[in-house]
């Protein structure tokens, strides 16, 4: 024997399912926000890492300063 469903009970069931789906989407949104925050942190860290060109520039500066320091040491010893 088939059970008859009234429009009111069908509407209530539909509303309940939409409420459940809304809760699930809220959880998914919260997870996406956490992922977005983590990705922003990773990007901030990556952007702080100097490039190879920056390292080469720094190395050249250090070599220049080292050469000058050696020259000053030679003058001081004389």
C-alpha positions in Angstrom: 0.0 0.0 0.0 1.4 3.3 -1.1 1.5 6.2 1.4 0.1 9.5 0.2 2.1 12.6 0.8 0.4 15.9 1.3 1.7 19.1 -0.2 2.4 20.4 3.3 4.6 17.4 4.2 6.3 17.5 0.8 7.1 21.2 1.4 8.4 20.5 4.9 10.6 17.6 3.6 11.9 19.9 0.9 12.6 22.7 3.4 14.4 20.3 5.7 16.6 19.1 2.9 17.4 22.6 1.8 18.4 23.4 5.4 20.7 20.4 5.5 22.3 21.4 2.2 22.7 25.0 3.5 24.6 23.6 6.6 26.8 21.5 4.4 27.6 24.5 2.2 28.4 26.6 5.3 31.0 23.9 6.3 32.5 23.9 2.8 32.7 27.7 2.8 34.5 27.6 6.2 37.0 25.1 4.8 37.6 27.2 1.7 38.2 30.2 3.9 40.8 28.2 5.9 42.5 27.0 2.7 42.4 30.6 1.3 44.1 31.9 4.5 46.7 29.1 4.4 47.5 29.9 0.7 47.9 33.6 1.5 50.4 32.7 4.2 52.3 30.5 1.8 52.3 33.3 -0.8 53.6 35.8 1.8 56.5 33.4 2.7 57.3 32.7 -1.0 57.3 36.5 -1.8 59.8 37.0 1.1 62.3 34.6 -0.4 65.0 36.6 -2.3 65.4 35.8 -6.0 68.6 34.3 -7.5 69.4 37.8 -8.9 69.1 39.3 -5.4 71.6 36.7 -4.1 74.0 37.4 -6.9 73.8 41.1 -6.3 74.4 40.6 -2.6 77.3 38.3 -3.3 78.9 41.0 -5.6 78.4 43.6 -2.8 80.1 41.3 -0.3 83.0 40.7 -2.7 83.4 44.4 -3.2 83.4 45.1 0.6 85.8 42.2 1.2 88.2 43.7 -1.4 88.0 47.1 0.1 88.5 45.7 3.6 91.6 43.8 2.4 93.0 47.0 0.9 92.4 48.9 4.2 94.1 46.2 6.2 97.1 46.4 3.9 97.3 50.1 4.4 97.0 49.9 8.1 99.8 47.3 8.4 102.2 49.5 6.5 
